Amino acid sequence: MNEIAWERRCVLGALLALAALPGAQAQSTDLVAVVAANSKAPPKLSAEELSAIFMGTAKSFPNGERAVPIDQKAGTPPYAGFYQKVGGKTEAQMKAYWSRIMFTGKGQPPQEGGDGAAVKKLVAANPNMVGYIEASLVDASVRVIADIK
Amino acid sequence: MRVLATLTAALLGAAAPAQAEGMRFNFSGFGQYTVGKVLSGDKKPFSLTGNWNCPCAITNWEYVGVYEKDKGWQADQESLIGLQGTLHFSDNVSATAQVLARPGNFNFRPTLDWAYGSWAVNDHWTVQAGRKRIPLYYYSDFLYIGTAYPWVRPPQDVYGWPIYAYDGVNAAYTGQWGGVTVDANVWAGGFTHNNAPYNTKIYYGAKTNERWKGIHGAYITLTKDEWNGRVMVMRHKANTWSPAYDDQPETVWVPNLQTTIIALSLNYDGANWLLRSELNRLQQDESKAQYDYYLLGVGYRVGDWTAMLTQSNYKTKDLGTAFGNPPQGIEARRSRSLALRYDLNKNWALKGQYDVSKDRTTWYDFFGDHKMLSFSAQTTF
């Protein structure tokens, strides 16, 4: 009995430790989709429009301007949070999706831009790019075109 | 073939100078290390060609991967490595080659499954020319990209013909119709596979060739939220023959028969639940030969774990001259599997699968029933 109780305490302890990890907290950080301040992209994008651009099925913004999506690094909380909220896809589903697309000649996943700060810098310098960053990173160099909820 | 080999060498060798000239080179790959063991089954020699001792399991029909109970755990039947290089000459024009090597295919002899040039005409249309895998069924053109599906291998009652690529042209369409994502392709070409392992090793024993002439087909896939449906129709003229050797004359097994393949698929990919289904038919005009085959799988995903329960089935029709006159029986099989996938990280998936397969062939003595266990580490990079 004592052993079982001890094991239970260990499992509970492990779960609490997991919940307290910085990664687990970062997942709840608000994300926004951004374009350069001088971008010709439309004022706002819907979740579907954003999803189509990042899944490679739309190559342009709805107004016809070319759209180049920039990912944060795969495996990070912003990456997981973005695809979960915009497309309802887990990282494993995204991996399966791009594996299929890449090796059947149908396209390439978005370019990886690094973390939020690096993506912001990249997007700010290119009017065709669109990325997603932590809301707290937004400044005058970029324009928010969607809240990721 | 020499042209394709040269193209591959050029592609792989062009990486460094390409960057210098402003062109872009992408290099990626995939692989799997798969071990399998037949646990039990019908004990008998494989009488059609005498190549194996059963209990045995054919787990790959294209290259012919066969596990035999007598051999215990085997790692050389399905393991493989594939490398893909794409040279982007501009935003719209690129060339891609994909080379595969597997221990079970003439001891890692590389095969060129893909080699094509690609031109993105506009945001929706892409035209490609060269060699590609035939996008016949849902998993056909990514049959060896393990990270893209839940099983160790897609159900082999559905996947397996001697021809799986074509040399030709295709036009691909991608777009959004309202809230529906559309992926469509039309293709035309042909392919000859000399000494096709499917024919030679499984059915005929002697070196046997296969040629599909006048291939033309089309598919459309519609995706809406979690649902995905696909329809494919393809026609070609099928030829199977064993060339003359020693004092044996040439034998023609399938004499240029017009063949139609129709494939339907419906899938659901929810946060937790998965559904995978396919319903396919092959028909030949004069012989009236017909094959019907399906798969139906239900899965459940929690975090990085996915469990999948699947049934698959194939059956030829007993239609007179196609299978002997008077009719002599059918070839048929039904398999059930339980597969478990664990996503280790963004590049690796670890899988285990238990298969129970029942031979329902009445026409000849085929490879019998089997139960088998497989484990696989699958990656894309």
Interface residues (C-beta under 8 A of the other chain):
Chain A: E48 A52 M55 G56 T57 A58 K59 S60 A74 G75 G88 T90 E91 A92 Q93 K95 A96 Y97 S99 R100 M102 F103 T104 G105 K106 G107 Q108
Chain B: N26 S28 F30 G82 Q84 T86 T96 Q98 W114 Y116 S118 D123 Q128 K132 R133 P135 D141 F142 I145 T147 A148 Y149 A172 T174 G175 Q176 G179 T181 D183 D225 E226 D269 A271 R301 D304 T306 D343 N345 K346 N347 A349 T380
